[in-house]
Amino acid sequence: MKNDYFGKPINRVDGYAKVTGEAKYAAEFNAPNLLYGYIINSTITKGEIKTIRTEKATALAGVVKVFTYKNRKNTAWLDLKYADMDAPPGIPFKPLHDKKIRYNSQPIGLVVAESFELARYAATLVEIDYDTEDHHTDLMANLDAARKPKKGLASFFKPGPPKPKGNADEVFESSAFKASGKFIHGMEHHNPMEMFSSTVMYEEGGKLTIYDKTQGAVNSQLYVANVFGKSFKNVRVISPYVGGAFGSALRPQHQLFLAVMASLDLKRSVRVSMNRHQMFSFGHRPYTVQDTHFGADRAGKIQSLNHTAIGETSRFEDYSETVVNWANMIYPSANVSLDYKLVPLDVASPMDMRAPGGVTGLHAIECTIDELAFAAKIDPIEFRMINYSDHDDSSGKPYSSKDLKECFRQGSESFGWHKRNPEPRSMKRDGKLVGWGMAVGLWDANHLPARAECLLRADGKLIVSSATADIGTGTYTVMAQIAADGMGMSIDNVEFQLGDTKMPFAPIQGGSFTAASVGMAVKAACLGLQGKLLKQAKKLKPEMFKGTTTDDVEFANDSIRIKGTTDQVLSLSAIVAATGQKEIKSRNTGFPRVLKQRKYVRCAHSAVFVEVEVDEDFGLVKVTRMLNVVAAGKIINPKTARSQILGGMVWGISKALREETIMDHRFGRIMNSSLAEYHIPVNADINKLEVIFVEENDTIVNDLQIKGIGEIGIVGVAPAIANAIFHATGKRINNLPITLDQLMA
């Protein structure tokens, strides 16, 4: 198999459609006589609906119906039917199920009208009275209610802390060097550019074609079919383009339920879209508080790790994250104590947000490591090298590959780390304090079963498909590259299709496992197609291909030929044409190499280097430059991969310095539910960002030797910025975001 495209910076194949507006998103598909739904949200945090009066709204010409818990369509009564591929343990939220209010901005009604504007106006006329109850939304005020998370299927992907070993507390107290910290991470919301929408096309016989914003079309199909008692074949979900998601679209959101409910009840096509304010009415990165106590001996060798974390969850689901497991995966120690607990609160269930748990835990870990290195008067990179290990100490297993040392070497050389004066407040430029900091990143390299189909047409076009998603990560492009190489074809003759439940099964897109999972399925389908084409080639040219196997031939230049020859060539289109068929196709599954992988831990690694300038008078922080050095197996497309890492770096700046959801706990209500007040970086905040990919060969992780990069780009950024701020100012600030009031205090 010739790899002519693997590793090449191919332009996005979907780029033209996106920049010209040809790409259509969930809210842009239309149908005759389409109705529009507008969601009504609760204005209290806990209690019950006492009365709900819809007469004024329904009296308006053009308002078709107002749905509430009183008149909603009957749906499944088993809680299990409402679960999805990413559901945590507990009882999934069921929109309009009853009159109970579980959290502020909970959807409690849907106005359906002939236009969106009319539905929105009519929603303001619905009058609701409540019986309120005392609510609790403040994690810090309820830490005494912390408990262990409930177990569920999600535990497979989010394992709890390993058992303690040694005596972490006792050894910490006797350590030559100690570092401790309390770290508070506020609530954050995803806020992708495309807001949530579902357009449900009602068809004859109650069949549904649904255009949904989702990171898993199959997941939405599963949810709709189970909740509304539909046959899977009568529910088709399509999601060709997603305008960002970052985890928010891993689970079906309530606009999907409401749109399907209205469509089935009215036997009409219905679209339900959220506005920006309503984007704050569901999942978020959970408020989390952490405590760390790390100790090292006089040589700088870590001998004690103690890391505890308490996160928030809803009253009805136990959303948990892998927060505290990372320290002992990176740094070996004989004495380790890790603990993770949850506090149920009157909030919506948190959800996975880019690098869930990892970006939270590694901030606390890497800032504590930096503090420990400072206490020992050892350079931060040298300290990490003293504690370097090629195996995961928490499991005792070696890494399938770990080129973090090379990340250190290339990163420190490129960044000029040797010029760093280790003393805080010692570096200045133009009247501002300058700080240099660094941190390590780590993320799992998982691989799930997925299916793909390769269809070669008589005109020489290869159509490859899988029901996966592209949330802006470049899935369309990298899968086309894998398929083009797999069949030895020009990428101009390859089209990758995705986001349709009529296509072969794929898991939800998240966790940095899509490239490996779907990529291996594409490779398997290509190999199956090769076998079918060789079989037909033997019939067409028996004298040329007699006795050959796929090991004796190669696919190149849109043809099949005997290896080592240039004259015994047969075009692939000619093979298909000779069969008298329109196409030849192969469908196959890419399975993880479980037996080979189980002896290893598979992860991507990174080293992040940051320079900041801090204005002492005003506490303003500017990230002047950042370098992210990543070891993530082989890189399919350096251009799209670089974009992924850059996006993670920008978001890391946002997490460290800007981003925070503010809740007034007196009302249990989010106070900054708009992009005017929910602060994210703008162009002026982003300066010199650089990415280096370290060459890494990993024959264990999968046959393509690839690791996902969606999360590894962000996990080390916030601690690197915090460490740089400490170096600049001498102030160790552990509460994110780091705001000017904290710096000036």
N, C-alpha and C positions, 0 to 999 in steps of 0.2 A: 504494500500500500504506500503510495507516494504521498509525502506530506508537503505539498507545495504551498498550502495556505495556512497550515498550523504554525502559529508563531508570527504571522505577518499582520501588520497594522491595517487591516482591511477597513474601509469606511463602512459605516452602518448601512446595511441593505435597506433598512426602513427609514433612513434619514430623509430621503426625498419626500416620502409620504407625510412625514411629520412637519417638515418646514414649509410645505405647500398647503397644509390643511387637508390633504387627501385622507390622512388617518382619521378614523372616526372612533369616538369614545362612547361610553355607555349612554350618555345623555344626548347623543347626536343621531341616533337611529330613529326614524319616524315611521308612523303608520297612519292610515286613513282614520279619521275620527278619534285620534289619540286623546285620552284624558290625562289630567295632571293632578298629582297628589301633593299636598303640603302637610308636613308633620306638625302636630301640636305637642309641645313639650311641657312637662310639669314645672311649676314654679315653686314647689316646696321640695324638701329633701326626704322627708319620711312621714308617712301617714296614709290616709285613704281619700279617695274622691267621695265627697258627700253628695254633691249634685253636679250634673253636667248638662247644660242647656244648649241645644244646637239649633233652636228654632230660627233665630235671626240669620244664621249662616245659610240654612237650607231654604230660606225664603228668597234668597238672591237668585235671579234668573241665571242659569248656567252652572249653578252648584248642583251636582248630581247626588252626592251622598256624603254624610259625615260619619265615619266609623269610630266607634268607641268600644270599650270592653262590653257594653250592653248589646251591641248588634254585630259584632265581628263574626266572621265565618268560623264554623267549627273546625278545629284542627286536632292533630294528634294529642292524646292525653298522656301518653308515656313520656316522661322527661327525656329518656334516651333518644327519642325521635328528634329532639331539638339539638342534639350534640352534633359536632362536626369534626373534621380531621385535626383541628387545633384546640378543641375544647378542653379546658382544665377539669379536674374533679369537681363535682357539685351539680347544681341544677341550672342549666342554661336559662338565660333570660328569655321570656316569652312575651313578645309585644302584645299589648291590649288584653292580656290574659285575665286580669281581674282589676279591681279598683284600688289595689294596694300600690303605694308609691315607695319605691326602694332607693331611689337616688334622685338628685336634682337634675332636671332636664330630661328625665325619663320620657320616652314617647308614650303619650296617652290618647292620641287621636289622630285621625287622618281626614283631611278635607279633600274631596275629589271634585274637580270642576272642569269646565271646558277649556280653561287656560290656567297657566301657572299663576299669573298675577291675580286672577279671581280667587283661586284656591288660597293664595297667601292672604288676601284681604279677608276672605270669609273666616279664616282661622282666627283672626283678631276678634270676631264677633261671638265665638264660642265662649260661654260663661261657665266657669268652674269654681265650685266651693270645695274646700278641703277640711278634713279633720286632721290636724297635725300631731305628730309625736316628737319627742325629743330625739335628736339625731347626734351621731358621733362621726365626724369626718377627719379629725385631727390625729394623725398617727402619733405625734410626739406626746400627746396628752393621754394616749391609750396604750402605751408600751406594756403596761402590766397585763394586758389581755393577750399578749403574744402567745402563740402555740405552734406546734409542729404542723406543717402542711399535710393535707390528706393525700393519700396515694391514689394514683390513677394511671391511665395509659401514657399520659404526658411525662410520667417519671422516667420513661425509657429515653426520652430526648433531653429531659432536664433532671438528671440524677441529683439526689440530695447529697449532703456532705458525707465523705467517708468517715469511718469510725476513728475516734481519737487514738493517738499512739504516744507512748512515752508520758511525760508529765510537763506539758507546755507551760503551765502557770509557775511551777516551781523553778524550772530551768530559766524562764524569762527573768524571774527575780534575781537569779544569780549570774545573769549574763553580764559580760564586760561592757557591752553596748546595747542600749535599748531604744526603741522607738514605738510610740503609741499615738493613736489618733482616733477622733470621732468624726465620721464623715456623713454629711446629710445631703441627699440627692432629692430635690423637689420633684413634684409631678411634672411630666412633659407630655405634650400631645403631638401627634405625627404631622398633621398639616401638610399633606401632599398638595401639589398644585391642582390636580383634578379632585373635585369634591365627589362624595359618594352619590351614585345614581343607579337606578335599575329601570330599564324600559322593558316592559312585559308585553309581548305580542300575543294576543289571544287568538287562537286558531280554531277551526271547526273541530267539534268533538272535545273541546276543552284542552287541546294540546297547547303547550306554551313554548315560545321561543323567547329567551330572556337575554338581553344585553346588560351585563352586570359589570360593575367595577369590582374585580376580584383578583386575588393572587392564586386562585385555583378554581377553574370553571367546574371541574368535577366535584369539588367540595360544595359549591353552590347548588349544583344539581342534586347531590345527595341530600342536602338540607331541605330543599323545596319538595322533593319527592317524598321524603319521610314525614315532613310536617303536614303537608296537604294531602297525603294519601294518594299520590300520583304514581303511575308507572314511570320508571326511569326513561323509557323510550318516548314518553309523552312530554318530557321536560328536556329541552335543549338549552344550554347556556353557552353564550358566545362572548368572548372578551378579547378582541384582537389587539387592543392597545390599552395601556394603563398609565395614566399620568402621575406616576409616583404612588407609593404605598407605604414602604418601609415597615411592613408588618401589619398595618391597619386593615388591610384587605385579606389577611390570612383567614379570618372568620367571616361568615356571612353577616352583614350588618342589617339593622332593623329596617332600612328602606327596602331591602329585598323582600322581606316578609310582608311588609305593608303593600308593596306594589303587586305582589302575587295574590294576596288576599283580596284586594280591590278588583283585580282583573277577573278572578274566578267568580266573585260575587256579582259583578256587573256584566260579565261576559263581554268585556271591552278591553282594548289595549290601554295600558296605564303606565305612566312614567312617574316615579317618585324620586326627587332629588333633594339633597340636603344643601343648606346654605353654609357659609363659613362658621357662623355661630353654632349651628347644629353639629358641626364636625367635632365639637367638644363634648358631645352628649354620649359618647361611647368610649372605648378603650384608650389607654394611655400608659406611658412608662410609670411604674408605681413609685410613690414616695418611699424612700428607703433610708434607714439609718444604720451605720456600720461602726464597729469598734475593732481596732487592730492593736495587737501587742506582739512585736517581733523582737527577738534578741539574737545577738551574735557574739562569738568569742573574740579574743584579742586579735586574731588573725583575720577577722571579718567573715568567718564562716557562720552562716545562720544555724542556730541550734534550737530556736523555738519560734513557732508560728501559731498565733491565736487570732482568729478572725471570726467575728459574729456579725450577723445582719438580720434586721427585722424589716419586712416589707408590708405594704398594705395590700388588701384584697377586698373584694365585695362581700356582702353577707351571704350571697347565694353560690359563688364559685370560689374555689381555692386556686387562684392564679399564683404560680410560683416561678422563680427564676434560679438559674445556677449562678449564684453570686460569690460564694466563699470557697469554691473548690479549686480556684485557679492558682492560688499561692503555692501550694505544694506540688502542683503540676510543673511549675517553673523552677521553684527553689527547693532543693532537697533539705529535709530536716528530720531528725529522729524524734522530735517532740512537736506534735501538731494537734490543735484543737480547733475544730470548725463547727459552726452552728448557724442554722438559718431557721427563722420563724416568720409567721404571718400574724397580722392583726386584721380581723374582719371589720370593715367600716361601712358606712352608708354611702358608698360610692359605686359607680359603674365598675364592672370587672376590668382590671388592667389587661393589657394585651402586649404581645411581643412587639417591641420596637427595636430597630436595627441593633444587633448585638445584645439581645436581652440578657440581663444579668452580667454578662462579660464586661460591657462598657461601664457598668456600675462597680462591680467588684474590683476590676483592674485599676480603677482610679484610686481606690483606697489602698490596694496592695502596692502599687508602684510609687505612690507618694510616701508610704511608710518605708519602703525600701530605700527611697532617696534620703529620707530622714535618718535612716540607720547608717547609710554610707557616710552621710555628713557627720554623724556622731563619731564614727570610726575614723574620720579624716581620710577616707579612701575615695578616689574618683568614682562616680556612679557607674561608669562602664567597667572599670576594674573590679568594683565590688560585685557586679553581676557575673563577671568572668570567674571570680573566686568561687561563686556559688552556681556555676554552670553545670548542667547535667544533660546527657543525651537520653535520659529516660524519665518517665513520669513517676516521681517518687511516691505519689499517692496510690498508684496501682501496681508499681513495680515493673511495669512494662516499658520497653524501649519505644521511642518514637519511630515511626516508619521513615521519617527524615526530619532533620532539624538543622537548618543552616543559619541559626540565629547568630552564631559567631561571625559568619560572613556578613550578616546585616550590621553587626557592630563595626566590623572592619571597614566596610565600604561607606557606612554612614558617617562614622567619625572622621574618615579621611575627606569625604566630600563636604561635610559641614565645617571642617576646620576645628574639630573639638579640642585639639591639642593647644589651641590659643586661649582656651577658657581659664580664667582665673577662678579658682574654686571658692574664694571668699565672697560671701554675699555682699551686695552693694559696692563691689569693687570695679564694676565695668559701667562706663557711662558714654553717652553719645548725644551731642547737641543738647546738653542740659537734662537729659532723661536717663534714668537708670536702665541698664541693659542686663537681661538675664538669659542664660542658656540652660535648658533642661532637656531631659530625655526620659523615655519610658519604653517598656517592652509591651508588645501585643501578642495575644494568643487567641486562636479560635479553632473550633472543631472542623475537621475535613470529613464530612459524612457523605454517604452514598446510599440512596434508597432505590428500590426497584421502580422502573418506569418502562413504558413501551413507546415504540416509534414505528412508523411505516415509511418505507421508501417505495416510490412508484415511478418507474421509468417509462416515459411515453415514447411513441414511435417518432415523434418530432425531435427527440433527443433531450427533452426537458426532464429533469429529475425533481419530483415533488416529494418532499419529506415533511412529515407531520407528527405532532404529539400535542396532547391537550394541556401543555404547560403554559406558562405566562411569560410576558416580558414587561417588567415594571420599570423599564428604562435602563436595564442592565446590559442589554446587547444580546439577548438570547437569540433573536432572529439571526443575527450576524454570525455568532460563534457556532451555532448549529449548522448553518449553511457551510461554514468552513470545514467542520468535521465531516459533513456529508460529501462535500466536493473532494476532499482528500480520500474519503472512504471509497469513492467510486472512481477516483482518478479523472474527475471532470472539471471543466471550467466552472468557476463559481457563478459566472453569468448564466449558466444553464441549470442552476440549482435554485429552488425556491423552498424556503422553510415556512411551514404554516403552523399556527398554534392557537390556543385559546378557544377551543370548540369541543364540546363534549362528544361530538361525533367522531373525534379523533382518538387515537390510542391513549390509554390512561397515563396520567402523570400526577405525581403528588403536588401539593401546594408549593408555590415558589417562595422559599424562605430558608433561613438557616445556612446559607451559602452551600447548599447541596444540589442546586439545579444543574449547573454545568456538568458535574460528574454524573448525576443520575440520568438526565435526559441525554447527555452526550454519549454515555455508554450504550444507551438504548439505540441511538442513531447509528453508532458503530456496529452494533449487533444486527440491526436491520440492513445495513450496507453489506455486511458479510453474507447475510442470507440472500440478498439480491445478487451478489456476485456468484453464488452457487447456482442460482436459477439461470443466470445469463450464460454461465459456462456450459450448463446442461443443454441450452438451446444452441449455443455456438457449436457444440459437438455434432448436433444434428445438421446444422447449416454447413459446416466445414469439417467433416469427419476426418479428412486427411490431415488437417492442420492441428486439431485439438485431440486426436485419438489418444486415449490413455492418460490424459492430463488431469490434474487436480488443481484446486485453487492455489496450491503452493507452487505450481509450475507456470502460472500465468501472472500477469500484472495488468492492472487497470490504470491507464494513463491516456491523456489527450482524448478523452471521451471515447476510448476504444479499449478492447481487450487484445493482448498480444502474448506470445510465448516469451518468457523471460530470456533476456540476452539476445533478442532478435529485434530487428526493426522492420522487417518485411512481412512477417506473419502477423498481420494486424486485421482486426475486424471491428468496425464501429459499433457502438452500443445501440444506436438508433436502428442500424441495419438488422441487428438481431431481433429487436422488438418487431420491426416491420415484417420480417420473414415469418413470424409466428401467425400473422394475420390478425393479431389482437391490437387493441389500442394501447395497452400497457402491460408491463410485468411488474408485480409488486411483491414486497416482502414485509412482514410485520414481525417484530421480535422484541424481546425484553432484555434490558441491561440489568443483570443481577449483581449485587455486591459480592465481593470475593470474601465471604464470611470466614471460611476456614483459614485462609491466609492472613486475613486482617485481625483476627481475634487475639493474636499474640502481640499486637502493636497498638500504640496510641497514635491517632492520625490528626495532625493539627497544622495549620498555617501559623507562621510567626512573623513578627515585625519589630523593628526598632524605630522609634519616632524621635526626631531631634527638632527642638523649637528654640527660636529666639524671640524675646519680647522686649518692648520698650515700655517703661512705666513712668508716667508723669507723676512726680511726687506730690505736687500741689493739688492736683485734681483727682488722683487715683485712676486715671485713664490707662487702660492696657491696650497695646497694639501688638498683634502678632506680626512681626516684620518678615519672618521667613520660617518655613517648616520643611523638613525632609522626612519622608516616610519610606523606609527600606523594608521590602516585603519578600519573604521566602514562602512561596505558595505553589510549589511544584512547577510544572511547565505552564506557561502563559499562552493561551490559545490566540488571543488578540491583544497585543500590547497597547493599542490605542483605546479600545473599550475598557480594558483592565485599568489603565491609567485614569480614565474618567471615573471609574468606580472608586478608586482609592482617593482621588481628589475630592469626590463628593463626601466620602467619609471624613476627610480632613476638614472640610468646611463645616460639616455637622459637628465635628469635635470642637471646633472653635465656638460654635453656637452653644454646645453643651457646657463648655468651660466658662464662657463669658456672657452669654445672652439669654439662653432659653430657660423659661420657667413658667409653669401654669400657677397662677395665684388664686387661692381659694379663701373666701371669707367664711371661716368656720362657724360664725354666728348663724349664717344662713345655709351653709353647706353648698355654696354656689361659687362657680368659677367666675372670676371678675374680669378676666382679660381674654375673653373668647373671640378675639379678632386678630388679624395680622397687623393691625395698627398698634396693639398693645401686647401681643405675644411676640416678644423680640427675637428676631433671627438675624444673622449677618446680612449685610448688603455689600455691594461691590467694594465700597470704601474700606470695609473691614478685612478684605482678602488681599494679601500681598503675594510674596514669592512662595509658591508651593512647588515642591519637587517630589518625584517618585522614582525610586530605583527598585527594579525587580532582580533579586538574586537568583542565579541559575540553581535549580534544585532538581535532582533526579530522585524520583520516588517510584520504585517498581512495585510497592506494596499497595498503595492507596487505590489505584485502578489502572487499567491498561493504558489509559490516556495520560496517566501521571499528572493529573490536574487536581487542584484543590480550589475550593470556592474562595472568592475574595470580597464578597458583599459586606462581611462584618470586620475582617481584619484591618480594613482601612481606618476604622474609627476607634477601636478599643484602646489604643495607646495614646490617643491625642490629648484628651483632657488631663491625664496625669502629667504628660510632658509639659503642657502649658502651665499647670499648677507648680511644677518643679522649677520651671523657668522663672515664674513670678517670685518664688521663694529666693532663688539665686539673685534676682534683681533687687529685692526689697528686704530680704531677711524675715519676711512674714510668711508663716505657713498657714494658708487659708484652705480649709477642707470642705467648706460648704459651697456647693455649686448651685447657680453660677457665681463666679467670683466677681462681685460688684464693687463699685468705687467706694461705697460706704464702708465695706469691710476693710478695704485697703487703707482708708483714711482714718479708721478707728484707732 
